[in-house]
């Protein structure tokens, strides 16, 4: 309604843009600043949803995986750590029960300050932390982080702020959600009815952040929807994009190169078909872009996936989406990078690079296409 009213008062498009995404503009202005350089090493995780260790705790299935990768990989390699919202599941569980079960993780998180920094943003499921005076990570709690890469910016925030309904009615909605999840959904085993399980709402949030990022000529890094995104592309988007690219170059190839493209196409088509078959169950919604994709939106995914977890890494001038999984599972993602898994010592857990790109290339495309 207020967007329509804005046209009645004039044609100032910048003012209209700020009215359309006022919370996102505020996050950009007030974010915790961090300067990136050639020595920067950062790992970004979101949506741990720590519970009380019981049957309804979504985190416990991957708890050992998260602990091992942080202790044995990222800490020794001198990565800094950013947790991007919904770390505790405070809509279902009281903070006291979460701390009693996962207190060792709080100590582990804080140790990353020795590597450079540790920051934790808050999301819609752990926003009640703002009222907790004795919260052990209070000194690291911010709403957004702003990475400065030369003259360019990567803005990190949870993502629920893109929902106008959510931030305008948050106190009321939060109290209602706590009551429903703790005293209705949890005892009866009803699945968590959040945006991550609603395809239409998930797409709307991503699209709003995508549009804002393009207007501001920045890269946004979000969580919230539990859906990994790299350069604004979901897995389905990426596969469609790469299949189209291979079709274009196929006529100009011969011999072994043409045979390699044929085999790669077969694998991608099979993977895409699997995505759509799975999508029928989860309400697949894809396609953030129209025409040319602008690489302005990234999402670290979540750490409560049944097939492992996903995370974003920033190392020097490179950003990458990685997957961590147990030896019994193997996430697949077609990309131009080396997808060979690397086992973490003798833990039975492995890391695989799903996609990676240089920040220079990403920002060059962003500026040329917006």
SEDOFI-125159 format. One record per residue: residue in one letter; x, y, z of N, C-alpha, C in turn. Coordinates in steps of 0.1 Angstrom, whole numbers, padded with zeros to 4 digits, always signed. Layout:
% SEDOFI-125159
AXYZXYZXYZ;...
***
This chain:
% SEDOFI-125159
X+0008-0012+0000+0000+0000+0000+0009+0013+0000;X+0019+0013+0009+0027+0025+0009+0035+0027-0003;X+0038+0016-0011+0045+0018-0024+0037+0026-0034;X+0024+0022-0034+0015+0030-0043+0014+0044-0039;X+0013+0047-0026+0012+0060-0021+0024+0068-0024;X+0036+0062-0025+0048+0069-0028+0047+0076-0041;X+0041+0070-0051+0040+0076-0064+0031+0088-0064;X+0022+0089-0054+0013+0100-0053+0021+0113-0048;X+0032+0110-0041+0040+0122-0035+0052+0126-0044;X+0054+0119-0055+0065+0123-0064+0071+0111-0070;X+0082+0114-0078+0088+0103-0086+0103+0101-0082;X+0106+0104-0069+0119+0102-0065+0122+0087-0063;X+0128+0080-0072+0130+0066-0072+0139+0061-0061;X+0149+0069-0057+0157+0065-0046+0150+0064-0033;X+0141+0074-0031+0133+0074-0019+0123+0063-0019;X+0118+0060-0031+0109+0048-0032+0116+0035-0029;X+0128+0034-0034+0136+0022-0031+0138+0020-0017;X+0142+0030-0009+0144+0029+0005+0131+0026+0012;X+0120+0031+0008+0107+0027+0014+0104+0013+0011;X+0108+0008+0000+0105-0006-0004+0113-0016+0004;X+0125-0013+0007+0134-0022+0015+0140-0014+0027;X+0132-0008+0036+0138+0000+0046+0147-0007+0056;X+0143-0020+0059+0151-0027+0069+0165-0031+0063;X+0164-0035+0050+0177-0039+0043+0186-0027+0042;X+0181-0016+0039+0189-0004+0038+0195+0000+0051;X+0187-0002+0062+0192+0000+0076+0204-0010+0079;X+0202-0022+0075+0212-0032+0078+0226-0028+0071;X+0225-0023+0059+0237-0019+0052+0244-0008+0058;X+0236+0002+0064+0242+0014+0070+0248+0011+0084;X+0242+0001+0091+0246-0001+0105+0254-0014+0107;X+0258-0021+0097+0265-0033+0098+0279-0032+0104;X+0283-0043+0111+0296-0044+0117+0306-0045+0105;X+0316-0035+0104+0325-0035+0092+0337-0044+0094;X+0341-0051+0084+0353-0059+0084+0360-0058+0071;X+0373-0055+0071+0380-0054+0058+0386-0067+0054;X+0384-0071+0042+0390-0083+0036+0403-0080+0029;X+0413-0089+0031+0425-0087+0023+0430-0101+0019;X+0442-0102+0014+0447-0115+0009+0449-0125+0020;X+0449-0121+0032+0451-0131+0043+0438-0135+0049;X+0427-0130+0045+0414-0133+0050+0410-0148+0048;X+0405-0154+0059+0400-0167+0058+0387-0168+0067;X+0376-0170+0061+0363-0169+0069+0354-0181+0065;X+0348-0187+0075+0338-0197+0073+0324-0192+0078;X+0314-0194+0070+0301-0189+0073+0291-0200+0074;X+0284-0202+0086+0274-0212+0088+0261-0205+0092;X+0250-0211+0089+0237-0206+0094+0228-0217+0097;X+0218-0213+0105+0206-0222+0108+0211-0236+0114;X+0217-0235+0126+0220-0247+0133+0208-0252+0141;X+0200-0243+0145+0188-0247+0153+0191-0256+0165;X+0200-0252+0173+0204-0259+0185+0191-0261+0194;X+0189-0274+0198+0178-0277+0207+0183-0282+0220;X+0175-0291+0226+0178-0297+0239+0184-0311+0239;X+0187-0315+0226+0193-0329+0225+0183-0340+0224;X+0170-0336+0225+0159-0346+0225+0155-0350+0211;X+0143-0356+0210+0138-0361+0197+0135-0350+0187;X+0131-0338+0192+0128-0327+0183+0139-0318+0180;X+0151-0321+0185+0163-0313+0182+0169-0316+0168;X+0167-0307+0159+0172-0309+0145+0187-0309+0143;X+0194-0303+0153+0208-0301+0152+0216-0314+0155;X+0211-0322+0164+0219-0333+0170+0223-0343+0159;X+0216-0345+0148+0220-0354+0138+0233-0351+0131;X+0237-0338+0131+0249-0333+0125+0259-0327+0135;X+0256-0329+0147+0264-0322+0158+0279-0326+0157;X+0281-0339+0156+0295-0344+0156+0302-0339+0143;X+0295-0339+0132+0301-0334+0120+0305-0319+0122;X+0296-0311+0127+0300-0297+0129+0311-0295+0139;X+0311-0303+0149+0322-0301+0159+0335-0305+0153;X+0336-0316+0146+0348-0321+0140+0354-0311+0129;X+0345-0306+0121+0350-0297+0110+0355-0284+0116;X+0348-0279+0127+0353-0267+0133+0366-0269+0141;X+0367-0279+0148+0378-0282+0157+0391-0287+0149;X+0388-0295+0139+0399-0302+0132+0403-0296+0118;X+0394-0288+0113+0397-0282+0100+0398-0267+0100;X+0387-0260+0104+0387-0245+0103+0396-0238+0114;X+0396-0243+0126+0404-0237+0136+0419-0238+0133;X+0424-0251+0130+0438-0252+0127+0442-0244+0115;X+0433-0242+0105+0436-0235+0093+0435-0220+0095;X+0432-0216+0107+0431-0201+0110+0420-0194+0104;X+0408-0200+0102+0396-0194+0097+0390-0186+0109;X+0384-0174+0105+0375-0167+0114+0361-0173+0112;X+0352-0171+0121+0339-0177+0121+0328-0167+0121;X+0318-0168+0113+0305-0160+0114+0294-0170+0113;X+0285-0169+0124+0273-0177+0124+0261-0168+0120;X+0254-0171+0110+0245-0162+0104+0230-0165+0107;X+0227-0165+0120+0213-0165+0125+0207-0178+0126;X+0197-0179+0135+0189-0191+0138+0199-0202+0143;X+0208-0198+0152+0218-0207+0157+0211-0215+0169;X+0203-0209+0177+0195-0215+0187+0181-0216+0183;X+0174-0227+0186+0160-0228+0183+0152-0224+0195;X+0151-0211+0197+0144-0205+0208+0129-0205+0207;X+0124-0208+0195+0109-0208+0194+0104-0222+0200;X+0113-0232+0200+0109-0245+0206+0114-0247+0220;X+0126-0242+0223+0133-0246+0235+0138-0234+0243;X+0137-0235+0256+0143-0224+0264+0158-0224+0263;X+0164-0212+0264+0179-0211+0263+0186-0220+0273;X+0181-0221+0285+0188-0229+0295+0190-0243+0291;X+0180-0249+0285+0181-0263+0281+0190-0265+0269;X+0191-0255+0260+0201-0255+0249+0215-0254+0254;X+0217-0245+0263+0231-0243+0269+0235-0255+0277;X+0226-0262+0284+0229-0274+0292+0234-0285+0282;X+0228-0286+0271+0232-0297+0261+0243-0294+0253;X+0244-0281+0248+0255-0278+0238+0264-0267+0243;X+0267-0267+0256+0276-0257+0261+0290-0257+0256;X+0295-0269+0252+0308-0270+0247+0309-0263+0233;X+0298-0262+0226+0298-0255+0213+0300-0240+0215;X+0294-0235+0226+0296-0220+0228+0311-0217+0231;X+0318-0226+0238+0332-0224+0241+0340-0226+0228;X+0336-0235+0219+0343-0237+0206+0341-0225+0197;X+0329-0219+0197+0327-0207+0188+0336-0196+0193;X+0337-0193+0206+0344-0182+0211+0359-0183+0208;X+0364-0196+0206+0378-0198+0204+0382-0192+0190;X+0373-0190+0181+0376-0185+0168+0380-0170+0168;X+0378-0164+0179+0383-0150+0181+0398-0150+0180;X+0404-0160+0184+0419-0161+0184+0424-0162+0170;X+0416-0166+0160+0420-0166+0146+0418-0153+0139;X+0411-0144+0145+0408-0131+0139+0395-0125+0145;X+0384-0132+0142+0371-0127+0148+0361-0138+0148;X+0351-0135+0156+0339-0144+0157+0327-0134+0159;X+0317-0135+0149+0305-0127+0150+0293-0137+0148;X+0282-0133+0154+0270-0141+0153+0258-0131+0151;X+0252-0133+0140+0240-0125+0137+0227-0132+0143;X+0217-0125+0145+0205-0131+0150+0194-0132+0139;X+0186-0143+0140+0176-0145+0130+0162-0146+0137;X+0152-0150+0130+0139-0150+0136+0137-0161+0147;X+0145-0171+0146+0143-0182+0156+0152-0180+0169;X+0162-0171+0168+0170-0168+0180+0170-0153+0184;X+0160-0146+0178+0159-0131+0182+0156-0129+0197;X+0149-0138+0204+0148-0136+0218+0161-0134+0226;X+0172-0137+0220+0185-0135+0227+0187-0121+0230;X+0181-0112+0223+0183-0097+0226+0178-0094+0240;X+0169-0102+0245+0164-0099+0259+0172-0107+0270;X+0182-0115+0266+0189-0124+0275+0202-0116+0280;X+0202-0112+0292+0213-0104+0297+0226-0112+0300;X+0224-0125+0303+0235-0133+0306+0239-0143+0295;X+0235-0139+0283+0239-0148+0271+0254-0148+0269;X+0260-0160+0268+0275-0161+0268+0281-0156+0255;X+0274-0154+0244+0279-0149+0232+0274-0134+0229;X+0270-0128+0240+0264-0114+0238+0273-0105+0232;X+0286-0105+0235+0296-0096+0230+0298-0097+0215;X+0294-0109+0209+0296-0112+0195+0283-0110+0187;X+0272-0106+0193+0259-0106+0187+0257-0093+0180;X+0255-0094+0166+0251-0082+0158+0240-0086+0149;X+0234-0076+0142+0224-0079+0132+0229-0081+0118;X+0240-0075+0115+0246-0077+0102+0261-0074+0102;X+0268-0079+0092+0282-0077+0091+0285-0073+0076;X+0294-0063+0075+0297-0057+0062+0311-0060+0059;X+0314-0069+0049+0328-0071+0045+0331-0062+0034;X+0342-0054+0036+0347-0045+0026+0358-0051+0018;X+0356-0053+0005+0366-0059-0005+0369-0048-0014;X+0380-0040-0011+0384-0028-0019+0372-0018-0018;X+0367-0014-0030+0356-0005-0030+0342-0012-0029;X+0342-0025-0029+0330-0033-0030+0326-0038-0016;X+0313-0043-0015+0307-0047-0002+0300-0060-0003;X+0302-0069+0007+0295-0081+0009+0287-0079+0022;X+0274-0079+0021+0266-0077+0033+0260-0090+0038;X+0263-0093+0051+0258-0106+0056+0248-0104+0067;X+0236-0110+0066+0226-0109+0075+0217-0122+0074;X+0208-0124+0083+0201-0137+0083+0191-0138+0072;X+0183-0128+0069+0174-0128+0058+0160-0126+0061;X+0155-0128+0073+0141-0127+0077+0137-0112+0076;X+0147-0103+0076+0144-0089+0075+0138-0085+0062;X+0139-0093+0052+0133-0090+0039+0118-0092+0038;X+0113-0098+0049+0098-0100+0049+0092-0088+0057;X+0085-0080+0050+0079-0068+0056+0069-0072+0067;X+0061-0082+0065+0052-0087+0075+0059-0091+0088;X+0071-0098+0086+0077-0103+0098+0083-0092+0106;X+0090-0082+0100+0097-0072+0108+0087-0062+0114;X+0076-0060+0107+0066-0050+0112+0058-0055+0124;X+0056-0069+0124+0048-0075+0134+0056-0084+0143;X+0069-0083+0143+0078-0093+0149+0075-0096+0164;X+0073-0087+0173+0071-0090+0187+0058-0099+0188;X+0048-0096+0181+0035-0103+0182+0037-0117+0176;X+0043-0117+0164+0045-0130+0157+0054-0139+0165;X+0065-0134+0171+0074-0142+0178+0068-0148+0190;X+0060-0141+0198+0054-0147+0209+0044-0158+0205;X+0036-0155+0195+0027-0165+0190+0034-0178+0185;X+0045-0176+0178+0052-0187+0173+0058-0196+0184;X+0063-0189+0195+0069-0196+0206+0058-0205+0213;X+0046-0199+0214+0035-0207+0220+0031-0219+0212;X+0030-0217+0199+0025-0227+0190+0036-0238+0189;X+0048-0235+0187+0059-0245+0185+0062-0252+0198;X+0063-0245+0209+0066-0252+0221+0055-0261+0227;X+0043-0255+0226+0032-0262+0234+0022-0269+0225;X+0023-0267+0211+0014-0274+0202+0022-0283+0193;X+0031-0277+0185+0038-0285+0174+0048-0295+0180;X+0056-0290+0190+0066-0299+0196+0060-0311+0203;X+0051-0310+0212+0045-0322+0218+0039-0332+0209;X+0033-0327+0198+0026-0335+0189+0034-0340+0177;X+0047-0335+0176+0055-0339+0165+0053-0332+0152;X+0045-0321+0152+0043-0314+0139+0055-0308+0134;X+0058-0309+0121+0070-0303+0115+0070-0288+0116;X+0082-0283+0118+0084-0269+0120+0079-0261+0108;X+0069-0252+0110+0062-0245+0099+0069-0232+0097;X+0081-0232+0092+0089-0219+0090+0090-0217+0075;X+0096-0205+0071+0097-0202+0057+0106-0212+0050;X+0115-0219+0057+0123-0229+0050+0115-0240+0044;X+0103-0242+0049+0095-0253+0044+0084-0248+0035;X+0084-0235+0032+0074-0230+0023+0080-0224+0011;X+0078-0230-0001+0085-0227-0013+0082-0213-0017;X+0069-0209-0017+0065-0196-0022+0071-0184-0013;X+0070-0186+0000+0076-0176+0009+0091-0175+0008;X+0097-0187+0007+0112-0187+0005+0116-0180-0007;X+0110-0182-0018+0113-0175-0031+0111-0160-0030;X+0100-0156-0023+0097-0142-0022+0108-0134-0014;X+0113-0141-0003+0124-0135+0005+0136-0134-0003;X+0140-0144-0010+0152-0144-0018+0151-0133-0029;X+0140-0133-0035+0138-0123-0046+0139-0108-0041;X+0134-0106-0030+0135-0092-0024+0149-0088-0021;X+0157-0098-0015+0171-0095-0012+0179-0094-0025;X+0176-0102-0035+0182-0101-0048+0180-0088-0055;X+0168-0083-0055+0165-0070-0061+0172-0058-0053;X+0172-0059-0040+0179-0049-0032+0194-0049-0035;X+0200-0061-0035+0215-0062-0038+0218-0056-0051;X+0210-0059-0061+0213-0053-0075+0212-0038-0075;X+0202-0032-0067+0200-0018-0067+0213-0011-0060;X+0218-0018-0050+0229-0012-0042+0242-0016-0048;X+0242-0025-0058+0255-0030-0063+0264-0037-0053;X+0258-0045-0045+0265-0052-0034+0262-0067-0036;X+0270-0075-0029+0267-0090-0027+0261-0092-0013;X+0249-0099-0013+0243-0102+0000+0245-0117+0003;X+0248-0120+0015+0250-0134+0020+0240-0136+0031;X+0231-0145+0028+0219-0148+0037+0219-0162+0042;X+0210-0165+0051+0207-0179+0055+0191-0180+0054;X+0185-0184+0065+0170-0183+0067+0162-0193+0059;X+0165-0194+0046+0156-0203+0037+0162-0217+0037;X+0174-0220+0042+0180-0233+0042+0184-0238+0028;X+0183-0229+0018+0186-0233+0004+0199-0227+0000;X+0209-0235-0003+0222-0230-0007+0221-0223-0021;X+0227-0211-0021+0227-0203-0034+0241-0199-0036;X+0245-0200-0049+0259-0195-0053+0257-0186-0065;X+0261-0174-0064+0260-0164-0075+0245-0163-0079;X+0236-0163-0069+0222-0161-0071+0215-0174-0077;X+0223-0185-0079+0218-0197-0085+0216-0208-0075;X+0204-0214-0075+0202-0226-0068+0208-0237-0076;X+0208-0249-0070+0213-0261-0078+0206-0263-0091;X+0192-0262-0091+0184-0263-0103+0188-0252-0113;X+0188-0240-0108+0192-0229-0117+0205-0231-0123;X+0215-0235-0115+0229-0237-0120+0229-0248-0131;X+0222-0259-0128+0222-0270-0138+0216-0266-0151;X+0205-0259-0151+0198-0254-0163+0208-0244-0170;X+0215-0236-0163+0224-0226-0169+0236-0233-0176;X+0241-0243-0169+0253-0250-0175+0249-0259-0187;X+0237-0265-0186+0232-0273-0197+0231-0264-0210;X+0225-0253-0208+0223-0243-0219+0237-0239-0225;X+0247-0237-0216+0260-0233-0220+0267-0244-0228;X+0265-0256-0223+0271-0267-0231+0265-0269-0244;X+0252-0267-0245+0245-0268-0258+0250-0258-0268;X+0254-0246-0263+0259-0236-0272+0273-0239-0278;X+0281-0245-0269+0295-0247-0274+0297-0260-0281;X+0287-0269-0280+0288-0283-0285+0290-0283-0300;X+0283-0275-0309+0286-0275-0323+0300-0272-0327;X+0307-0264-0319+0321-0260-0323+0331-0270-0319;X+0327-0281-0312+0337-0291-0307+0338-0303-0316;X+0349-0311-0314+0350-0323-0322+0357-0333-0313;X+0357-0346-0317+0365-0356-0311+0363-0358-0296;X+0374-0359-0288+0373-0361-0274+0366-0351-0266;X+0367-0338-0271+0361-0327-0264+0346-0329-0265;X+0341-0332-0277+0326-0334-0279+0321-0346-0271;X+0329-0357-0270+0325-0368-0263+0324-0365-0248;X+0334-0357-0243+0334-0353-0229+0321-0344-0226;X+0318-0335-0235+0306-0327-0233+0293-0336-0233;X+0293-0346-0241+0281-0355-0242+0280-0362-0228;X+0291-0367-0223+0290-0374-0210+0286-0365-0199;X+0291-0353-0199+0288-0343-0189+0273-0339-0190;X+0268-0338-0202+0254-0335-0204+0245-0346-0198;X+0249-0359-0200+0241-0370-0195+0240-0369-0180;X+0252-0366-0173+0252-0366-0159+0244-0354-0154;X+0245-0343-0160+0237-0331-0156+0222-0333-0157;X+0218-0339-0169+0204-0342-0171+0198-0351-0161;X+0206-0361-0157+0202-0371-0147+0200-0364-0133;X+0210-0355-0130+0210-0348-0118+0198-0338-0117;X+0196-0332-0128+0184-0322-0129+0171-0330-0127;X+0170-0341-0134+0158-0349-0132+0155-0353-0118;X+0166-0357-0111+0165-0360-0097+0160-0348-0088;X+0166-0337-0092+0161-0324-0085+0147-0322-0086;X+0142-0323-0098+0127-0321-0101+0119-0331-0095;X+0123-0344-0094+0116-0354-0088+0115-0352-0073;X+0126-0347-0067+0126-0343-0053+0117-0331-0051;X+0118-0322-0061+0110-0309-0060+0095-0311-0059;X+0090-0322-0065+0076-0325-0064+0072-0327-0050;X+0081-0332-0041+0078-0335-0027+0079-0322-0019;X+0088-0313-0022+0091-0302-0014+0085-0289-0020;X+0078-0289-0031+0073-0277-0037+0084-0268-0043;X+0091-0274-0052+0103-0268-0058+0099-0254-0065;X+0106-0244-0061+0104-0231-0067+0118-0225-0071;X+0121-0223-0083+0134-0219-0088+0133-0207-0097;X+0144-0202-0101+0145-0191-0111+0144-0177-0104;X+0155-0173-0098+0155-0160-0092+0156-0149-0102;X+0160-0152-0114+0163-0142-0123+0155-0142-0136;X+0155-0132-0143+0149-0131-0156+0160-0127-0166;X+0161-0134-0177+0172-0131-0186+0186-0135-0180;X+0194-0125-0178+0208-0127-0173+0209-0127-0158;X+0216-0137-0152+0217-0138-0138+0228-0128-0133;X+0224-0121-0123+0234-0112-0116+0239-0119-0103;X+0252-0120-0101+0257-0128-0090+0257-0120-0077;X+0246-0116-0073+0245-0107-0061+0240-0114-0048;X+0236-0127-0049+0230-0133-0038+0236-0147-0035;X+0241-0149-0023+0247-0161-0018+0239-0166-0006;X+0238-0179-0004+0232-0185+0008+0240-0197+0013;X+0244-0197+0025+0252-0208+0031+0245-0221+0033;X+0231-0220+0031+0223-0232+0033+0220-0234+0048;X+0223-0246+0053+0220-0249+0067+0228-0261+0072;X+0228-0263+0085+0236-0274+0091+0227-0285+0096;X+0214-0286+0092+0205-0296+0096+0200-0305+0085;X+0208-0305+0074+0204-0313+0063+0206-0328+0065;X+0197-0336+0059+0198-0351+0061+0210-0357+0054;X+0215-0350+0044+0227-0355+0037+0240-0347+0040;X+0240-0341+0052+0252-0333+0055+0249-0319+0056;X+0259-0310+0056+0257-0296+0057+0264-0288+0046;X+0260-0276+0044+0267-0267+0035+0272-0255+0042;X+0282-0248+0037+0288-0236+0043+0294-0228+0032;X+0296-0215+0035+0304-0207+0026+0317-0204+0032;X+0328-0204+0023+0341-0200+0027+0346-0188+0019;X+0352-0179+0026+0359-0168+0019+0374-0169+0022;X+0382-0170+0012+0396-0172+0014+0404-0163+0004;X+0410-0153+0009+0417-0143+0001+0407-0136-0009;X+0408-0139-0022+0399-0133-0032+0389-0143-0037;X+0387-0154-0030+0378-0165-0035+0367-0167-0026;X+0355-0169-0031+0344-0174-0023+0339-0187-0028;X+0336-0197-0019+0332-0210-0023+0321-0216-0015;X+0313-0224-0021+0303-0231-0014+0308-0245-0012;X+0308-0250+0000+0313-0263+0003+0303-0272+0010;X+0304-0285+0008+0295-0295+0015+0304-0303+0024;X+0298-0307+0036+0304-0316+0045+0295-0327+0048;X+0300-0340+0048+0291-0351+0049+0298-0363+0056;X+0291-0373+0060+0297-0385+0066+0300-0394+0054;X+0308-0404+0057+0313-0413+0047+0302-0421+0040;X+0290-0421+0046+0279-0429+0041+0271-0421+0030;X+0274-0408+0030+0266-0400+0021+0275-0392+0012;X+0270-0388+0000+0279-0380-0009+0271-0370-0017;X+0271-0357-0013+0264-0347-0020+0270-0345-0034;X+0262-0343-0044+0267-0341-0058+0263-0327-0063;X+0272-0321-0070+0268-0308-0076+0277-0306-0088;X+0271-0304-0099+0279-0302-0112+0284-0288-0113;X+0297-0287-0114+0304-0274-0115+0317-0276-0123;X+0324-0265-0125+0336-0265-0132+0348-0267-0123;X+0346-0267-0110+0357-0269-0101+0359-0284-0097;X+0370-0287-0091+0373-0301-0087+0363-0305-0076;X+0355-0315-0078+0345-0320-0069+0350-0332-0061;X+0363-0335-0061+0368-0346-0054+0368-0344-0039;X+0361-0353-0032+0359-0351-0017+0373-0353-0011;X+0375-0346+0001+0387-0348+0009+0383-0352+0023;X+0388-0364+0027+0384-0368+0041+0391-0361+0051;X+0385-0358+0062+0390-0351+0074+0397-0361+0083;X+0410-0363+0081+0418-0372+0089+0411-0386+0089;X+0408-0392+0101+0402-0405+0102+0388-0404+0108;X+0382-0392+0106+0369-0390+0113+0357-0396+0106;X+0359-0400+0093+0347-0405+0085+0339-0394+0079;X+0343-0381+0082+0337-0370+0076+0345-0364+0064;X+0339-0359+0054+0346-0354+0042+0341-0340+0038;X+0349-0333+0031+0346-0319+0026+0347-0320+0011;X+0337-0314+0004+0338-0313-0011+0334-0298-0015;X+0342-0293-0024+0339-0280-0030+0328-0281-0040;X+0317-0275-0038+0305-0275-0047+0306-0265-0058;X+0311-0253-0054+0313-0243-0064+0322-0232-0059;X+0330-0225-0067+0338-0214-0062+0341-0205-0074;X+0344-0192-0070+0347-0182-0080+0354-0171-0073;X+0362-0163-0081+0369-0152-0076+0360-0140-0073;X+0362-0132-0062+0354-0121-0059+0356-0110-0070;X+0367-0109-0076+0370-0099-0086+0360-0102-0098;X+0359-0114-0102+0350-0118-0113+0335-0115-0109;X+0332-0119-0097+0318-0117-0093+0314-0102-0093;X+0323-0093-0087+0319-0079-0087+0320-0073-0101;X+0329-0078-0109+0330-0073-0123+0316-0075-0130;X+0311-0087-0129+0298-0091-0135+0287-0083-0129;X+0287-0081-0115+0277-0074-0109+0276-0059-0114;X+0288-0053-0115+0288-0039-0119+0284-0037-0134;X+0288-0047-0142+0285-0046-0156+0271-0049-0160;X+0264-0058-0152+0251-0062-0154+0240-0054-0148;X+0243-0046-0137+0233-0039-0130+0233-0024-0135;
***
